[in-house]
Amino acid sequence: MKSNWLLSSLLILLLVITAALTISSRMWMLQAHRELKQEEKNRYDLLEKEQELRVELVARTDLNTVERRARDELGMRSPHPNQWYVVQP
C-alpha cells in the first residue's frame, strides 16, 4: 500500500513538473514571438524611412532647391568675392 502511494506521488510530481515546463516553454515562445513581431515592425518602419530619405536625396540634388533652402531656412549667403581664395595643390 505504501509503495502504491509513493508511486502515485511520484507520477503526480512528474506530471506537475511536465505541465510547468510545458507552460513556461509556451510563455517563452509567446514572448519571443512578441519580440520578433516588434523587430519586424521596426525593420518595416526603417525600410519605409530609408525609402523616404532616398526620395528626399533625389529631390535635394537639384541645386536650386538646395540653394533656396540654404538661403531661406538656414540664413546662408554666398561669400563676398574678396573672401574667396584659391587653393593650389
C-alpha positions, 0 to 999 in steps of 0.5 A: 500500500505504501509503495502504491502511494509513493508511486502515485506521488511520484507520477503526480510530481512528474506530471506537475513538473511536465505541465510547468515546463510545458507552460513556461516553454509556451510563455517563452515562445509567446514572448519571443514571438512578441519580440520578433513581431516588434523587430519586424515592425521596426525593420518595416518602419526603417525600410519605409524611412530609408525609402523616404530619405532616398526620395528626399536625396533625389529631390535635394540634388537639384541645386536650386532647391538646395540653394533656396533652402540654404538661403531661406531656412538656414540664413546662408549667403554666398561669400563676398568675392574678396573672401574667396581664395584659391587653393593650389595643390 
